[in-house]
Amino acid sequence: MVAPPLISAGECIATLGKIGYTKVRQKGSHVRLECEGRAPLTVPMHDELDRGTLRIILRTAGLSVDDFMKLLA
C-alpha cells in the first residue's frame, strides 16, 4: 500500500477539483466540497494534512492513493 503524500489543504482541494468537486462553503478552518454523484467532503485548511486525514478524504471521494497521485501530477 502506497502512503499518501504530505500536501497542503489547498493542493488537496485543487486536485479534487479536477474530478468535479467544488467549494460550497467554509466555516472557520474547514472547507466543504461537493460533487454531483459523489459524497460531500470536508477538508481542514491546514498547511500540511495528516496522512490519515488525507486517506479518509480519498476514501470518501472514492479515490485510491495511486489515482490521487496521478491527478496531483
Rosetta blueprint (number, residue, H / E / L):
1 M L
2 V L
3 A L
4 P L
5 P L
6 L L
7 I L
8 S L
9 A H
10 G H
11 E H
12 C H
13 I H
14 A H
15 T H
16 L H
17 G H
18 K L
19 I L
20 G L
21 Y L
22 T E
23 K E
24 V E
25 R E
26 Q E
27 K E
28 G L
29 S L
30 H E
31 V E
32 R E
33 L E
34 E E
35 C L
36 E L
37 G L
38 R L
39 A L
40 P L
41 L E
42 T E
43 V E
44 P E
45 M L
46 H L
47 D L
48 E L
49 L L
50 D L
51 R H
52 G H
53 T H
54 L H
55 R H
56 I H
57 I H
58 L H
59 R H
60 T H
61 A H
62 G L
63 L L
64 S L
65 V H
66 D H
67 D H
68 F H
69 M H
70 K H
71 L H
72 L H
73 A L
